[in-house]
């Protein structure tokens, strides 16, 4: 999870998702001003790290933050 959050674009995308509730890849592409393929790759990394989920059916569905994952991560960091 920490490695996934180590990239500034992924951190910004996670912040955007947390504030918006959910967003599509196109929404995030506009927000972070990166190519759609780059945003898709960053979303893949965040998803594989367990920080976000795909929300809704189909390939054009949005993404949302897994809040329970962030709570767990916070607890682990605080416990250090």
N, C-alpha and C positions, 0 to 999 in steps of 0.2 A: 504494500500500500504506500509506504513512504517513497519507494522508488518511483511509483506512478505519479506521486504528487511532487516529485523533484523537478519536473519540467514546468516552466512558467505558464505555458499555454494550457496544459492540463489542469493546473491549479486554477487558472482563470475560468476554464470551462466548468469546473466543479462549482466554483463560486456562482457562476451564471445559472447553473442548474438549481443550486440551492435557493437562490433568490427567486427564480421564475417558477419553480415547482417542476417544470418539465420543459423541454425544448427539442426541436428536431435538429438533425445534422445541418440543415440549411440555415436554421436560426443561429446556431453556434458558429457556422462559417462566417456569417455576416458580423457577428459580435467580435470574434477574435481576428478577423481579417487574414485568414489563412485559406489555402486551397481546400476544396471539399475533400479531396483524397487524404490530405494531411489531418484534417479534423476527424475523418473516419478512423484513421490509424490511432489518433489520440483517444478516441472513444473506445476503441478496441482494448487499448491498454488499461483504461479506467474500468472497463467492464470486467476484464480478466483479473484485475486486482480486487474486484468485489466492491468497488466504490459506487458504481452506478448500475442501473438495470434498464432494459428496454421496456418502455411503458406503452402498451397498446399493441394492436395486431398489425401485421404487415410490415413490409420493408420501409415504409415511410413513417413508422411510429416514432414517437419521441423517446427521450431518455430522461431518467429521473435519478436523484441521489438516493442511495441506500442509507438512510439516516442511522439505522442500527449499526452499520459498518463504521460510520464516523464516530458514533458514541463509543464503540469498542476500541477504535484506534485512539481516541482521546484518553480512555481509561488506561490503555497500555503505555502511552507516552507519559501520563501523569505518574504512573507507578514506577517509572524509571527513577 
